[in-house]
Amino acid sequence: MILVYTHKITPRLTYIFKHFFVRILQIPVSFTTTVDEFVAHNGLKMTYSKAPLGKEFFVRSHDLLFEQGVRDIEINMSKWDEIPCFFATGKTSSIPFDIFAAGFYLMSRYEEYLPYVKDEYERFPATESLAYKHQFLNKPLIDIWALKFLEVLKLKFPDYEYKDRTFKFISTIDIDNTFAYKEKGFIRNLGGFLRDLFAFRLDILIERILVISRIRKDPYDTYSYILQLSKKYKIKTIFFFLIGDYTTYDTNISSSNNKFRSLIKSIADYVEVGLHPSYFTIKNAEKLKYEKQKLEGIVNKPILKSRQHYLRLKIPETYQNLIDLEIQEDYSMGYAQELGFRASTCTPFYFYDLVFEIQTPLKVFPFAVMDTTLNDYKNYVPVVAKSKINQLLQEVKAVNGMFVLLFHNETFSENKRWKGWSKIYEQIISNLD
């Protein structure tokens, strides 16, 4: 255990210290404002305040963890050796910046409470982030800081028995369109037929006819293949189903369709299933509640996991709504346009609500990369996409973090723009050790 002396114990302080010490470094932590208790402690200990008590391990504190609310904070970047950092400290500090305040700023998504220019889907864009502007988006910076901090701590306390955590991998599959052609109904297939015809997309037109005629398997029906890979390589896999009503942005088949309901039930027998809240739930809490109840009615058990469709995440409102519905885990923390770590960590963390100044029960699982980012936004060919995924994977392995991958069922179709992508997936999950 490490004992931390500070002049004031706040919710922000206990929150971020527990993330660094307990979740990343595997060191239990406790706090004191009593000098005598701190001096009497013979084990691991440090001071976090404006000035050291003596010659102990000391990190000079920034004001952020002792404040409430949100204000515009000037960020001046510097380097800790070659690692980007900010909130610089003086020479008396054992490290050159306030690692805890900086970590809190990034992980609480402090900058997303401040004014910003939304993208076309009303999202916080990666280009507005500190991590993008200063080119550390592709690094789990908080985890890197933590391990470097541990090296300095070991010099001061070499006899303490430190523990290492283990690397973990989660594959997450979003189901935006259960099938390409099947179960779409007469009107939607007729419309698709006419669009293909007038656009002279004869290959798609023929495929549509063959699938509807049950001569060929629907290209998006890749579920058995994904489950086989999950079992073969012992990969934790979670499916997120979009079951909202049809809109311009939500084009899945009806959740009242028996084939769709049976598919969800069968998948839920093998892997975990979560909700993929539809596009407009970001502004409609009742719609979110309705969709959660609908999915629970299909699988006959509580739905505890969620990922926003289009990654439409508005902090803190989206998370407040999920908490109200007793969702325990969210997997939306990432960007559609860019690869990397939106919260600068590859360690799951509990959402801290800056409006109410509390750690909430909602656990956030940041994802590192999404298939459509690689293919649609970056236009990477499969071999380059694989290289990009592996680069991020190595960053996470280096800190023994958790790598969360986001793919879609259609990515495995080998259909048109997804040619060669299913091979990428298997090559990645077969070489995780």
N, C-alpha and C positions, 0 to 999 in steps of 0.2 A: 504494500500500500504506500501511496505517496500522500503526505500531508501538505496542504497548500495554505500558507498564511496570506491573508489579504485584509485590507482595511474595511471591506464591505462585501458581504456575500449577497449576490443578486441572482435572479433566475437566469439571466444571460450567461453569467459567469459559470454557474454550475452546469448549465447545458453544454457549453462548448468544451469545458474541461473534461466532462465525461465522454464526449465524442473523441477527443484526442487520446486521453489516457485509457479509458475502459474499452471503447470499441475498436480503436486502432492499435494501441500499444499493449493492451491486455493488462493494464496496471490499475487496480482499484484506487480510488481517490477519495479523500475527505478534506474538509475545509475548517479553518479556524480563524477567528479574529483575536484570539488571545495569545499574546506574546509568550507567556510562561508555558503554555501547552506546546507551542511550536518549538521552543528551546529545549524542552524536556524530551521531545520525540527523537529517538535514536535512528530511525530508519530513513527512507527516502523522503526528502522534503524540499520545498522551494517557497520563495516569496513572490507574490504577484501584487505589486503596489507601485507607488511613485518612487519609493526609496527603499534600499535594503535595510534590514535590521543590523546586519554585520557583514560577514564574508560568505554568507550562504549562497546557494544557487538562486539566482534572481532574474526575473523578467520584469522590466519596467512596463507598467500598464498604460495603455491608451485609455481615453475616457469612455470609449464605446460601450464596454460591458457594464458600466455604472450609470448609463443613461436610460431614458425611456423614450419611446416614440422614434420618429424618423426625421432626420435632417440631411441636408446636402453636405456631404463630407468631402473635403479635398483629398484626393488620393495621389500620392507621389511615389512612384515605383522606384525600387532600388534592387540590389542583388545580395543574396546570401551565398557567397561564393558565386556559382553560376545560376542559382535558382532565383526566379523573380519573387519579390516580396514587397510589402508596404507596411505603413505605420512604424517607421524607424524609431529605434530607442537610442539612449545615450551609451557611453562607453562602460558605465557601471553594470549594464545588463549582460547576462551570460550569453544571450544571442542578440543579433543586431536589429531585431524588430519584434513587435508584439504579435507573436504567432497566434495567440488566442483571439484577440480582437479582429485580426485579419481573417482568421478562419471563420469567425462568426459573421463577419460582413459578407463573405462569399456564400456560406452555407445557408444562412437565413434568407438569402436572396434579397438582401437589403436594397440593392439597386432596382429591383422590380417594384418596390413601393414608391420609388421616385418617378417623376414625370418622364415619359419616353414616347417615341414615335412608334406606333403599332404597325405591324405588317398587314398585308391584305386580309389575313384571317384573324385580325385583332389580337395577335400574339406578341409577346416580348421577343424581338428579333435578336439573334445571336450577335449581330453587328453592333448592338447597343451595349453589349456586356463588356465589363472590364477585362475579362479573360480573352475575348476576341481582340479587343483593341491593343492589348499588350502581349498577344501571341502565346498564351499559356492554356488556351481552351482544350488542347489535345493532351493535357497532363492532369492527373489527379493531384493537384498541387497541395491540397491539405494533407493528403496521405504522405506525399514526398516530404513536406515540412516535418510531419510527425516523426518519421523515421530518422531524419537528420537531427531533429531535436533529441531523439533517443540516444544518438551517438554522443552528443555533448553531455547528456545526463549520465551516461555510463562512465565517462571520464571522472565525474564527481563521485559516483556511487558504483564502483566496479564490482562490489561483492553482492549486489542485489541479484536475485535469480529472475532474469527477464524471460518472458514467454513470447513465442512467435505465433501469429495467427496463420491460417492456411488459405490459399487461393480458392475462390469459389466461382462457379459459372452458372448462369441461368439463361435459358433460351426462352424468349417470349414471342408469341405468334399472334398478330392482330388479324382478326377476321372481319375485314370491311365488306368483302363480297364473297359469300359462301361458295357460289358457283358463277361461272362466266355466263352460262346460258340456261342451265337447268332451273326449274322451279321459279322462273321469272314471270310466268303468266303469259297469256296470249298477247295482250296489248304491248307489254314491254318488248317481247320478242319480235312482234311485228314491226315496232318502231326500229329496233336494232337491225332487222332484216332490210328494211327500206334504206336506212342510213348506209349500211354496207353496200347495198346495191348501187345507190346513187354516187357513192364515193369509189366505186369500182374495186372495193376490197373483196375480191372474189374468194380468196383463200379463207378469210374469216367467215364469209357467207356460207361457204361449203362446210366449214367446221361447225358453225351454228346448226346447220341442218342435220349433220351427222350426229351431233350430241343430242339434239331434241328428238331425233328418231331412235335414240338409244343404240346407235351403231358404234359410237365412239364415246369414251369416258370424258366427262367435263374436265377441261384442263386445270381448273381451280380445285378440283377434288383431289387434294394432295394429302389428306389427313392421315391415311394409313401409312404413307411413306414417312411423314414427320414423326408419327408415333413409333414406327419401327426404328428410326434413327435414335430417338430418345431412349428406347429400351436397349438397343445395341450398345450405345456408348454411355449409358447410365447418366443421361443429362437431365437435370431438372428442367421441366418444360411447363409453361403456363400459356393457356389460350385465352385471349380476350375477345369476346363476341359482341359485335354491334347488333343490337336488336331494336333500335329506335325505329319509329315510323319513317316512311319514305320521304325524303326531301332532296333538294338539289345536291346536298353534300352527303347525305346518308342514303346509299343506293343498294343496301342489302335486301334480301328477300324478307318477306313478312315473318315476324316471330310466331305467327299463328300457323305457319306452314308445318305440317306434321313431319315432313322429311327433315326440315331444319331443326325442329325440336328433338327429333330422334338422334340426329347427329350430335347435338350439344350434349344430350344425356350420355351417349356412348363415349364421347371424348372425356366427359367428366368422370367416367369409370376408371380411366387410366392416368390422367394428369389433372392438375389444378385448373380451374376455370375462373375467369374474372370478367368483369363488366367493361365494355368499351362504350362509355357514355357518348351519345350522339352529339352532333355538331352544336345544336342550340341549347344543350343542357347547361352550358357555361353561364347562361343568363336565366335559366329556368330550373329552380331547385325542385319544383313539383314534377317536372318531366324526368329529372334524374331519379327521383324517388320511384316513379312509375316504372322506369326501365329496370331498376334494381329489383323491384318486386316481381316483375315479369320474368327475369332470369332466374330468380330464386324459385319461382313457381315451376320452372322447367326442370331444374336440377334437384329440387326438393331439399335444399340445404342453404344456409346463409351464404351470401356472396360477400367476401371480405377483401377482394382485390379489384383494382380499377386502373384503367389507362384511358385518358381522354382521346377521343377521335380528333384527328388533325393536330393532336398535341395542343389543343386549345386550353391552356393553363393560365388562369388569371389568379395571381397571388395577392391577397390571401383567400379571396372569395371561393374559388374552386375547392380549395382544401377545407375551408370551413363547412361547405355543403357536404363534402364527403364524410367529414367527422360527424356531422349531424345524423348521417345515415349509417353510422357505425362501420364504415369502411375502415379497415385496419392497415392496408398497404396500397400505396399508389406507385405506378411505374411510368408516370408522364414526364419525369424530370430529365429533359433533354431537348435538343433543338431539331427541327425538321430540316433546316437549311445547312447546318454544319455538324461535323462530327465532334465528339469530345464530351467534356464533363461540365454541364451547365452549372452545377453547384460546386465544382472544383474538387469533388471527392468521389471515390469509387467505393465508399463504405456506406451502406444504408444508414439513414439517420431519421430521427423524429423531427417532424416539422415544428419549427418555432414560430408562433404567431406574434408578429411585432405589434399588432393592434391591441391584443390582450396581454402581451408580455408573458406568455406561458409556453412551456413545452407541451405539445399536444400528443395524443395517443396515436396519431397517424404516422406510420413509418414510410419514409420515402426511399424508393429503390432507384437510384439514377441509372439510366442506360447510357452506353458509350457510343453506340452507332446504330443507325437504321438503314435498312436496305434501300428505301426510296431516296434517302439522302445521297447515297453513293451513286445510284442509277439515274434518278431524275434531276436532282439539283447539281450534282457534280459531273454527271455524264461519264463516269468511270466504266471502262470495260471490265469484265469479270476478273481478269488477272490483276488489274490495278486495285480493284475493290478489295480483293483478298489481301493484298499487301497492306492497304490502309487499315483493315480490320486487325491484321496481325500486329501492326505497329501499336495500336491502342491496347491490344491484348498484352503485349510485352510490357507496356507501361503499368498495367494493372498487376501483372504477375510480379513485377519488380517490387511492389509494395504489399504483396499478398492480399490484394483487395478482392472485390467481387465484380466480375465482368457480366453485364447484362446486355444481351444482344436482342435487337428488335427486327424480326422478319415478318412477312405476310404469307398467308397460304398460297397466294398467286405467284410468289417469288419462286416456288418449287415447280411451277407448271412447265418450265422449259418452253414457254409459249412466247413467241415474238421477242419482246424487249427483255425477257427473263431467260433467254437462252444461255445456259452454262452456269446459272446461279445456284442451282441445287448442289452441284459439285463443290462449289465454294463452301457452302454450309457444311457439307460432310467432311471436307478436308480440314476445316477449322475445328470442328468438335472432335475429330478423331486424333488431333494432335495437341490436346490440352495439357497433357502431363509433361 
